[in-house]
Every structure is written in C-alpha cells, then in structure tokens.
Amino acid sequence: MARTLPFPFKRRTREHVIAAQSVNHVERFVIDAGHVPQRMGEDYGYDLVLQTFDGQGYVEPGFVRLQLKASETWPELSDVFPFDLDVKDYNLWLREPQPVILVLFAASRRKAYWLHVQRFFEENPDRRPRARAKTIRVHVPRRQIVNLRAIGLIRAAKQESLAHAAQQGLGHAESDLRTAGRDPSGRSASRDGRTTPPNRPRACTSTRHPGRWSCFP
C-alpha cells in the first residue's frame, strides 16, 4: 500500500536508481581493468572521464570521455540499438581529439553496450546530421558489451588517437619550418632550394661604397 505523507518530500525515482546503476556498472569494469573512472560533477555532455594506466601501474597521457544513458530496456533493430543523439552533443563530441564513448545501460539485463562515437561517423560521412537537424541517429552494436575486453579496446582507441595527433603535430611542425625558410633538419633554405647548415657564420668585407658590405657564406 502506497504511503501517504502529510506534505511533499523529495523522492528517489526508478530513473534515479537505474542511472546510478549504470555508472556503478561501468565503474566496476574500469577499476577491475586497473584504471580510474572520474565522475563529472556537472552534466555538460559527459558522465565519466577514464584515466588509464599501463601494466606496471604508471599513468598514461590522455583521457576517454563517456556519456551514459540508462533505461529498463532499449528498442532493438536487428543487431543494433538505435539511439537519437542530440546534435549539441554531436557538435561537441566530434571536436574532441580523444575518444568519446556512448554507453547504453539496460537495467533489465544488467548489461551495457558501447559505441566509439567519432569512429562511427568517420566510417561513413553520410551519417552526419543534415542542416538544422536537432538529433542524429546512431547505432550501438549489441555485440559491443561493456566488459574487461571492452575497456581494453577503449584504452587502445585512446592510444591510437594520441599517436595520430602526435603524427599530425610533427607534420605541422615540419610545414611551419619550411614556411619559415628552414627545412626540418634546421638548415636554412635558399630560393633555389639549396640549404645551408644552421648558425653558420657569414664573412663580410667592406666595399668601395661607404656603408655597404659584401657578405658571403
């Protein structure tokens, strides 16, 4: 029989319970894999931030951001769970240099399923939202269950993104050097494409004209 109160109180709903269960479910696998899940105090697109560590317990650079969605069940379409993503989240997540993981927690099954969001759209550009769209549909595979193996794959995706960013940074640095008239080895580039060693002294002698000097390498 439902309890009747003489005045209203704040109430913990079923939605609150399964939301907490979703966070706890993912956190347990992250911790068991040797990593640290950090809860976000305010919800601006992420619920957890994953800090990873190597096999010897040393902290690794970079973070993985996770957004968790909880429900009793999720509608199924063949072998995927379709989910309508807010375009505001899409705009933020695709600008993140490191992985953003969407997690759907099914309370009735006590299982969670994950999707690497940036990779989903990179694999097929036609999946990107149309102009003025408010939502964009993504498909979370049923086979991608959150477990210890999944945490390892997510960590590997972060390492891959870091390596890619480092390679891009090297390429940009080499381009900047060439634009500044130097090749990546530090040599000065002349107009005809030839280079001279860096910091090489130049000899100068006076000419017959006052105030003019003739310099040569």
C-alpha positions as CSV (number, residue, x, y, z in Angstrom):
1,M,0.0,0.0,0.0
2,A,1.4,3.4,-1.0
3,R,2.5,5.6,1.8
4,T,0.6,8.9,2.2
5,L,2.6,11.9,3.5
6,P,1.1,15.0,5.1
7,F,3.4,17.2,3.0
8,P,5.6,16.6,-0.1
9,F,9.2,15.2,0.2
10,K,11.8,14.7,-2.5
11,R,11.6,11.3,-3.9
12,R,14.1,8.9,-5.4
13,T,12.5,7.5,-8.6
14,R,13.3,4.4,-10.5
15,E,15.0,6.6,-13.1
16,H,17.4,7.8,-10.4
17,V,18.1,4.2,-9.4
18,I,19.0,2.9,-12.8
19,A,21.0,6.0,-13.6
20,A,23.2,5.2,-10.5
21,Q,23.3,1.5,-11.5
22,S,24.6,2.5,-15.0
23,V,27.5,4.5,-13.5
24,N,28.3,1.7,-11.0
25,H,28.2,-0.9,-13.7
26,V,30.8,0.8,-15.9
27,E,33.0,1.9,-13.0
28,R,33.4,-1.7,-11.8
29,F,34.9,-2.9,-15.1
30,V,37.1,0.2,-15.3
31,I,38.5,-0.4,-11.8
32,D,38.9,-4.1,-12.4
33,A,41.0,-3.3,-15.5
34,G,43.4,-1.2,-13.4
35,H,42.2,2.2,-14.4
36,V,40.4,5.1,-12.7
37,P,36.9,6.4,-13.5
38,Q,36.3,10.0,-12.5
39,R,32.7,11.2,-12.1
40,M,31.8,14.6,-13.6
41,G,30.2,17.0,-11.1
42,E,28.0,18.7,-13.7
43,D,26.5,17.2,-16.8
44,Y,27.7,19.1,-19.8
45,G,27.9,16.1,-22.2
46,Y,29.9,13.6,-20.1
47,D,29.3,11.4,-17.0
48,L,32.7,9.8,-16.6
49,V,36.3,10.5,-17.5
50,L,38.5,7.5,-17.8
51,Q,42.2,7.8,-16.8
52,T,44.2,4.8,-17.9
53,F,47.4,3.2,-16.5
54,D,49.9,0.8,-18.1
55,G,50.6,-2.8,-17.0
56,Q,53.1,-1.5,-14.3
57,G,50.7,1.0,-12.9
58,Y,52.1,4.1,-14.5
59,V,49.7,6.8,-15.5
60,E,49.2,7.3,-19.3
61,P,48.5,10.6,-21.1
62,G,45.1,11.5,-22.3
63,F,41.6,10.8,-21.3
64,V,38.5,8.9,-22.5
65,R,35.1,10.6,-22.0
66,L,32.0,8.6,-21.5
67,Q,28.3,9.6,-21.7
68,L,25.9,7.1,-20.1
69,K,22.3,6.6,-20.9
70,A,20.1,4.3,-18.7
71,S,16.8,2.6,-19.3
72,E,15.0,-0.6,-18.4
73,T,15.2,-1.7,-22.0
74,W,16.3,-0.3,-25.3
75,P,14.5,-0.8,-28.6
76,E,16.4,-3.2,-30.9
77,L,16.8,-3.1,-34.6
78,S,18.4,-6.2,-35.9
79,D,21.8,-6.4,-34.2
80,V,21.9,-2.8,-33.0
81,F,20.3,-0.4,-30.5
82,P,19.3,2.8,-32.4
83,F,19.7,6.0,-30.3
84,D,18.9,9.6,-31.2
85,L,21.8,11.7,-30.3
86,D,21.3,15.4,-29.5
87,V,23.0,17.5,-32.2
88,K,24.6,19.7,-29.5
89,D,26.4,16.6,-28.1
90,Y,27.4,15.6,-31.7
91,N,28.9,19.0,-32.3
92,L,30.9,18.8,-29.1
93,W,32.0,15.2,-29.3
94,L,33.3,15.2,-32.9
95,R,35.6,18.1,-31.9
96,E,37.2,16.1,-29.1
97,P,40.7,14.9,-30.1
98,Q,40.3,11.7,-28.0
99,P,37.6,9.1,-27.9
100,V,34.1,9.8,-26.7
101,I,32.2,6.7,-25.7
102,L,28.4,6.4,-25.7
103,V,27.1,3.8,-23.3
104,L,23.6,2.4,-23.2
105,F,22.7,0.6,-19.9
106,A,19.8,-1.9,-20.0
107,A,18.7,-2.3,-16.3
108,S,16.5,-5.3,-17.0
109,R,19.5,-7.2,-18.5
110,R,22.2,-5.7,-16.2
111,K,24.2,-5.1,-19.3
112,A,25.7,-2.1,-21.0
113,Y,26.6,-1.5,-24.7
114,W,29.1,1.0,-26.0
115,L,29.9,3.0,-29.2
116,H,33.0,4.9,-30.2
117,V,31.2,8.0,-31.4
118,Q,33.9,9.7,-33.6
119,R,34.7,6.4,-35.3
120,F,31.0,5.7,-36.1
121,F,30.8,8.9,-38.1
122,E,34.3,8.6,-39.6
123,E,33.5,5.2,-41.1
124,N,30.6,6.7,-43.1
125,P,30.4,10.5,-43.6
126,D,26.8,10.1,-44.8
127,R,25.8,9.5,-41.2
128,R,26.4,13.1,-40.3
129,P,23.3,15.2,-39.5
130,R,21.5,17.4,-42.0
131,A,21.3,21.1,-41.7
132,R,19.1,22.4,-38.9
133,A,18.6,18.8,-37.6
134,K,18.1,18.6,-33.8
135,T,19.0,14.9,-33.5
136,I,21.1,12.4,-35.3
137,R,20.6,8.6,-35.0
138,V,23.5,6.3,-34.1
139,H,23.5,2.5,-33.9
140,V,25.1,0.9,-30.8
141,P,26.1,-2.7,-31.7
142,R,24.7,-5.4,-29.4
143,R,28.0,-7.3,-29.7
144,Q,29.8,-4.4,-28.0
145,I,29.1,-5.2,-24.4
146,V,30.9,-3.3,-21.7
147,N,33.3,-5.7,-20.0
148,L,37.0,-6.0,-19.3
149,R,37.8,-6.7,-23.0
150,A,35.8,-3.6,-24.0
151,I,37.8,-1.4,-21.6
152,G,41.0,-2.7,-23.2
153,L,39.7,-1.8,-26.7
154,I,38.7,1.7,-25.5
155,R,42.1,2.2,-24.0
156,A,43.7,1.1,-27.3
157,A,41.5,3.6,-29.2
158,K,42.8,6.4,-26.9
159,Q,46.4,5.4,-27.6
160,E,45.7,5.3,-31.3
161,S,44.2,8.9,-31.2
162,L,47.3,10.1,-29.3
163,A,49.6,8.6,-31.8
164,H,47.6,10.1,-34.7
165,A,47.7,13.6,-33.0
166,A,51.4,13.3,-32.5
167,Q,52.0,12.4,-36.1
168,Q,49.8,15.4,-37.2
169,G,51.7,17.7,-34.9
170,L,55.1,16.6,-36.4
171,G,53.7,17.2,-39.9
172,H,52.5,20.7,-38.9
173,A,55.9,21.5,-37.3
174,E,57.8,20.4,-40.5
175,S,55.4,22.6,-42.6
176,D,56.0,25.6,-40.4
177,L,59.8,25.2,-40.7
178,R,59.6,25.1,-44.4
179,T,57.3,28.1,-44.5
180,A,59.9,30.0,-42.3
181,G,62.7,29.2,-44.8
182,R,64.1,26.2,-42.9
183,D,63.9,22.5,-43.5
184,P,63.1,20.1,-40.7
185,S,66.8,19.4,-40.1
186,G,67.3,23.0,-39.0
187,R,69.1,24.1,-42.2
188,S,68.3,27.4,-43.9
189,A,66.6,27.1,-47.3
190,S,67.6,29.4,-50.2
191,R,65.4,30.4,-53.1
192,D,66.9,27.8,-55.3
193,G,66.1,25.0,-52.8
194,R,69.6,24.5,-51.5
195,T,70.2,24.6,-47.8
196,T,73.0,25.8,-45.5
197,P,73.8,24.5,-42.0
198,P,72.1,26.4,-39.2
199,N,74.0,29.2,-37.3
200,R,76.9,29.1,-39.9
201,P,78.9,32.3,-39.6
202,R,79.0,34.6,-42.6
203,A,82.1,36.7,-43.5
204,C,81.6,40.3,-44.6
205,T,84.0,42.8,-46.1
206,S,83.6,46.4,-46.9
207,T,83.1,47.7,-50.4
208,R,84.2,50.8,-52.2
209,H,80.9,52.4,-51.3
210,P,80.6,53.8,-47.7
211,G,78.1,51.9,-45.5
212,R,77.9,48.9,-47.8
213,W,79.2,45.5,-47.1
214,S,79.6,42.4,-49.2
215,C,78.8,39.1,-47.3
216,F,79.3,35.5,-48.3
217,P,78.8,32.2,-46.5
